[in-house]
């Protein structure tokens, strides 16, 4: 089983490949991917993702960069993917003897909002207008965006997404309703839901 030290070591190898001289590296999260915070000596930061093997293909990850770049060009504030000196946005590194795709994005400062029903409820609710505007911008972008040739993202109704059915199935009455309702509830075409994750 991989340890935190395995991931931190991989991050220390990967950072220079993106032109970054990190003075400190810390683990932020470990779920589908491992996310590390890179801090440079001048105080700037970046987020480095070590992707779980087999979860996303390199083509899917590159498509994600294309989509996020198009969101940025549309005026939506999103983190920018950094590239290596070869111009690629990902490198493949061994972590615990298995190859992992690694990418880095600019750091976006912020704090978790919390819950509208929690102690900070009124402070959270004041952000809903901004969140709604951002959601509308993403929707407007989607309405006019044509994915380039070769763009690929996994479908939310694919067999791997059993956790969606397990989580929502009892609430919505099973797989068929989730598959049909999700795009309808979101107001997007079924093929568009692949870009949401």
C-alpha positions as CSV (number, residue, x, y, z in Angstrom):
1,X,0.0,0.0,0.0
2,X,1.3,3.4,-0.9
3,X,2.1,5.9,1.8
4,X,2.0,9.6,2.1
5,X,5.8,9.6,1.7
6,X,5.5,7.8,-1.6
7,X,3.2,10.5,-2.9
8,X,5.3,13.4,-1.5
9,X,8.4,11.9,-3.1
10,X,6.6,11.6,-6.5
11,X,5.5,15.2,-6.2
12,X,9.1,16.3,-5.5
13,X,10.2,14.5,-8.7
14,X,7.4,16.0,-10.7
15,X,7.5,19.6,-9.7
16,X,10.8,20.5,-11.5
17,X,9.4,18.9,-14.7
18,X,6.8,21.7,-14.6
19,X,9.5,24.3,-14.0
20,X,8.7,24.6,-10.3
21,X,11.2,24.7,-7.4
22,X,9.0,23.9,-4.5
23,X,10.4,24.8,-1.1
24,X,7.7,22.7,0.6
25,X,5.3,20.1,-0.5
26,X,2.3,19.0,1.6
27,X,-0.5,16.5,1.0
28,X,-3.9,18.1,0.7
29,X,-6.3,15.3,-0.1
30,X,-6.4,11.6,-1.1
31,X,-9.5,10.4,-2.8
32,X,-9.7,9.5,-6.5
33,X,-6.5,11.4,-6.9
34,X,-3.8,12.6,-4.6
35,X,-3.5,16.4,-4.4
36,X,-0.4,18.1,-3.1
37,X,0.2,21.7,-2.4
38,X,3.5,23.0,-3.8
39,X,4.8,26.2,-2.1
40,X,7.7,28.1,-3.8
41,X,10.2,30.2,-1.9
42,X,8.5,33.4,-3.0
43,X,5.2,32.2,-1.5
44,X,3.4,31.3,-4.7
45,X,1.6,28.0,-4.7
46,X,0.4,25.4,-7.1
47,X,-1.7,22.2,-6.9
48,X,-0.2,19.0,-8.1
49,X,-2.5,16.0,-8.8
50,X,-1.3,12.4,-8.9
51,X,-4.0,10.6,-10.7
52,X,-5.1,7.1,-9.7
53,X,-4.0,4.6,-12.4
54,X,-6.8,3.5,-14.7
55,X,-9.3,6.1,-13.4
56,X,-8.8,8.5,-16.4
57,X,-6.9,7.9,-19.6
58,X,-4.3,10.4,-20.8
59,X,-6.7,11.3,-23.6
60,X,-9.4,12.1,-21.0
61,X,-7.0,14.2,-18.9
62,X,-5.9,16.2,-21.9
63,X,-9.5,16.7,-22.9
64,X,-10.1,18.1,-19.4
65,X,-7.4,20.6,-20.0
66,X,-8.9,21.7,-23.3
67,X,-12.3,22.1,-21.7
68,X,-11.0,24.1,-18.7
69,X,-8.9,26.3,-21.0
70,X,-12.0,27.0,-23.1
71,X,-13.9,28.0,-19.8
72,X,-11.0,30.4,-19.0
73,X,-11.1,31.9,-22.5
74,X,-14.9,32.4,-22.0
75,X,-14.1,34.5,-18.9
76,X,-14.8,31.9,-16.2
77,X,-12.2,31.9,-13.4
78,X,-10.7,28.5,-13.3
79,X,-7.2,27.2,-12.5
80,X,-4.8,27.1,-15.4
81,X,-2.9,23.9,-16.2
82,X,0.8,24.3,-16.2
83,X,2.9,22.6,-18.9
84,X,6.3,21.0,-18.9
85,X,9.2,22.2,-21.1
86,X,7.9,19.9,-23.8
87,X,4.5,21.6,-23.7
88,X,2.6,18.7,-22.3
89,X,0.3,19.1,-19.3
90,X,1.0,15.7,-17.8
91,X,4.0,13.5,-17.0
92,X,3.9,9.8,-16.2
93,X,5.9,8.8,-13.0
94,X,6.2,5.6,-11.1
95,X,4.7,5.7,-7.6
96,X,5.2,2.5,-5.7
97,X,6.2,0.8,-8.9
98,X,3.1,1.7,-10.9
99,X,2.9,4.6,-13.5
100,X,0.7,7.5,-12.5
101,X,-0.3,10.6,-14.6
102,X,0.7,13.8,-12.8
103,X,-0.5,17.3,-13.6
104,X,-0.1,20.7,-12.0
105,X,-2.5,23.7,-12.0
106,X,-2.2,27.3,-10.7
107,X,-3.3,27.8,-7.1
108,X,-6.7,29.3,-6.6
109,X,-6.9,30.9,-3.1
110,X,-10.0,30.4,-1.1
111,X,-11.6,28.7,1.8
112,X,-14.4,26.1,2.1
113,X,-17.8,27.9,2.4
114,X,-19.3,25.5,4.8
115,X,-23.0,24.7,5.0
116,X,-26.0,27.1,4.7
117,X,-27.5,25.3,7.7
118,X,-24.4,25.4,9.8
119,X,-22.9,28.1,12.1
120,X,-21.8,30.2,9.2
121,X,-25.1,29.9,7.3
122,X,-25.7,33.6,6.7
123,X,-22.1,34.0,5.5
124,X,-22.5,31.0,3.1
125,X,-25.8,32.2,1.7
126,X,-24.4,35.6,0.6
127,X,-22.2,33.7,-1.9
128,X,-25.1,32.0,-3.6
129,X,-25.7,34.9,-6.1
130,X,-22.1,34.6,-7.3
131,X,-22.3,30.8,-7.4
132,X,-25.4,31.1,-9.5
133,X,-23.8,33.6,-11.9
134,X,-20.8,31.2,-12.3
135,X,-23.2,28.3,-13.0
136,X,-25.0,30.4,-15.6
137,X,-21.7,31.3,-17.3
138,X,-20.8,27.6,-17.4
139,X,-24.2,26.8,-19.0
140,X,-23.8,29.6,-21.5
141,X,-20.3,28.3,-22.4
142,X,-21.7,24.8,-22.8
143,X,-24.5,26.0,-25.1
144,X,-22.0,27.4,-27.6
145,X,-18.9,25.1,-27.2
146,X,-18.1,22.5,-29.7
147,X,-15.6,19.9,-28.4
148,X,-12.6,19.5,-30.7
149,X,-12.0,16.3,-32.6
150,X,-10.7,13.6,-30.3
151,X,-12.3,15.1,-27.1
152,X,-13.1,12.3,-24.7
153,X,-14.6,12.1,-21.2
154,X,-16.2,9.3,-19.5
155,X,-20.0,9.1,-19.3
156,X,-21.6,9.3,-15.9
157,X,-23.9,6.4,-16.7
158,X,-20.9,4.1,-17.4
159,X,-20.5,0.8,-15.5
160,X,-17.7,2.3,-13.4
161,X,-20.2,4.8,-11.9
162,X,-21.8,2.3,-9.6
163,X,-21.3,4.7,-6.7
164,X,-23.7,7.1,-8.3
165,X,-26.4,4.5,-8.6
166,X,-25.7,3.3,-5.1
167,X,-26.0,6.8,-3.7
168,X,-28.8,8.1,-5.8
169,X,-30.6,4.9,-6.8
170,X,-32.6,4.6,-3.6
171,X,-33.6,8.2,-3.7
172,X,-34.5,8.4,-7.4
173,X,-35.8,4.8,-7.8
174,X,-32.9,3.1,-9.5
175,X,-30.4,3.2,-12.4
176,X,-32.8,4.0,-15.3
177,X,-34.2,7.1,-13.6
178,X,-30.7,8.3,-12.6
179,X,-29.5,7.8,-16.2
180,X,-32.5,9.6,-17.7
181,X,-33.0,12.3,-15.0
182,X,-29.5,13.6,-14.5
183,X,-29.1,15.3,-17.9
184,X,-32.7,16.6,-17.6
185,X,-32.3,18.0,-14.1
186,X,-29.1,19.7,-15.2
187,X,-30.6,21.1,-18.4
188,X,-28.0,19.6,-20.6
189,X,-27.8,16.9,-23.3
190,X,-26.8,13.4,-22.2
191,X,-23.4,13.6,-23.9
192,X,-22.7,16.9,-22.1
193,X,-22.8,15.3,-18.7
194,X,-19.4,13.7,-19.3
195,X,-17.8,17.1,-19.0
196,X,-19.2,17.7,-15.5
197,X,-16.7,15.8,-13.5
